Amino acid sequence: MIVDNVSSGTGLLFSSINGTSDVTINYNSIPLLSSDGFVDRGIIFSTVTSNVELHGTENNIITGATTPFSAADTTGQIFVNGVRVP
């Protein structure tokens, strides 16, 4: 469990990840404090360089996030709040 008790939090941040990487993300609970106008982010992939494959079979619960999930230039899927993404 990742808990944000202030604002402008990020649950999981991959600031830079390169291809041929495989990433498995399963069964995380990320409650974020969203009581103000600041951006709270769940699972974020900022810079992806070719062929990053996502894997996941279990749900990841992210609450209070302005952006629950962002993964540019990835393949595969994970579950976030009961939905397969991206």
C-alpha atoms as one frame of an Amber mdcrd trajectory, in Angstrom:
protein
   0.000   0.000   0.000   1.222   3.455  -0.935  -0.431   6.274   1.049  -0.352
   9.996   0.211  -1.089  12.180   3.252  -0.270  15.475   1.541  -1.180  16.824
  -1.885   0.547  16.513  -5.276   1.470  12.875  -4.706   2.453  10.160  -7.172
   1.953   6.472  -6.369   4.443   4.807  -8.754   6.685   6.855 -11.043   8.815
   5.374 -13.804  10.682   8.551 -14.775  12.628   6.764 -17.524  12.387   3.181
 -18.765  14.012   1.646 -21.810  13.000  -1.136 -24.187  13.089  -4.328 -24.015
  11.759  -4.039 -20.483   8.924  -6.107 -19.023   6.981  -4.528 -16.146   4.487
  -6.473 -14.020   2.197  -4.439 -11.759  -0.331  -6.374  -9.662  -2.541  -5.870
  -6.618  -1.509  -2.405  -5.413  -3.583  -0.062  -3.278  -2.755   3.612  -3.818
  -5.051   6.010  -1.908  -4.127   9.599  -2.759  -5.250  12.733  -0.921  -7.188
  14.865  -3.376  -8.711  17.488  -1.116  -7.266  20.470  -2.972  -6.722  21.639
  -6.554  -3.311  20.010  -6.958  -2.623  17.075  -9.284  -2.308  13.622  -7.725
  -1.058  10.817  -9.984  -1.366   7.052  -9.659   0.941   4.966 -11.907   2.962
   7.107 -14.313   5.439   6.240 -17.073   7.109   9.549 -18.012   9.739   8.650
 -20.612   9.429   5.330 -22.434  11.976   4.291 -25.050  10.791   1.481 -27.357
   9.275  -1.902 -26.569   8.241  -1.672 -22.921   5.728  -4.444 -22.228   3.192
  -4.174 -19.373   1.840  -7.278 -17.615  -0.784  -7.632 -14.927  -3.506 -10.058
 -13.905  -4.636  -8.501 -10.606  -6.430  -5.198 -10.041  -4.589  -2.074  -8.838
  -6.875   0.259  -6.855  -6.049   3.961  -7.191  -8.324   6.462  -5.435  -8.187
  10.252  -5.308  -5.979  10.573  -8.386  -6.455  13.275 -10.990  -4.563  10.974
 -13.379  -4.851   7.328 -12.237  -2.690   5.925 -15.057  -0.492   7.245 -17.848
   1.732   5.072 -20.036   2.811   6.485 -23.362   4.481   4.142 -25.845   3.893
   0.874 -23.988   2.363  -2.400 -25.119   0.406  -4.887 -23.048  -2.047  -4.027
 -20.293  -2.565  -3.927 -16.527  -5.739  -3.539 -14.453  -6.415  -0.139 -12.846
  -9.680   0.298 -10.938 -11.133  -2.790 -12.608 -10.329  -1.698 -16.169  -7.542
  -2.961 -18.441  -5.282  -0.046 -19.434  -3.923   1.474 -21.634
